[in-house]
Amino acid sequence: MFDLFLFLTISTFSPGPNNLLSLHLAVQSDMRAVLKYVTGTFFGFLIVLNLTGFGHLMLSQVLPQMTLVLKYVGFAFLMYLAYKILKSSGPINDTSPPNVNWVYGFTFQFVNPKIWLAGLTVYSVYVFTYSTEAYIIFLTAFGMSMIGVMSQLTWALLGLTLKKHYNSYYKIINGIMALMLLYLALSILL
């Protein structure tokens, strides 16, 4: 159980698309916008993680091919996000905050490779060695979703802290975020 908790903590609190988007959204907008996005991600997490768990049980022969496809889709998506953050506008413009809301947070999870890969890892390495019962799959998905929300809120608070310095250092901050996404993209392929 400790290994599972350690994996979940490291995988959810490390830089990832949701965490970096929460940070970026907090810098560009406010906490209310972050909360709308994060609420959507929670429900998206819950569905994706349940699909991952139950899908793993039903499609165990196809799973290696699905993982390979998700790796390449995830790589391309993270490269796209890195590019968009690197090329994003500079200083905070209060009149045009990012258009990220509950629906975006929800739907984003279905193409977020980190969620799919974390779910595959958790179920195949930690959960299914002990139980394959439906309520265990759901409880695991719920727990992972809650940890994901805590992680995103932590990154958003970091963004709010950086907000007053963002105008002076936006190129550096965006560059660092883009490099973290590039690192994540490359780590998916390795």
Secondary structure, 3 states (H helix, E strand, C coil): CHHHHHHHHHHHHCCCHHHHHHHHHHHHCCHHHHHHHHHHHHHHHHHHHHHHHHHHHHCCCCHHHHHHHHHHHHHHHHHHHHHHHHCCCCCCCCCCCCCCCHHHHHHHCCCCHHHHHHHHHHHHHHHCCCCCCHHHHHHHHHHHHHHHHHHHHHHHHHHHHHHHHHHHHHHHHHHHHHHHHHHHHHHHHC
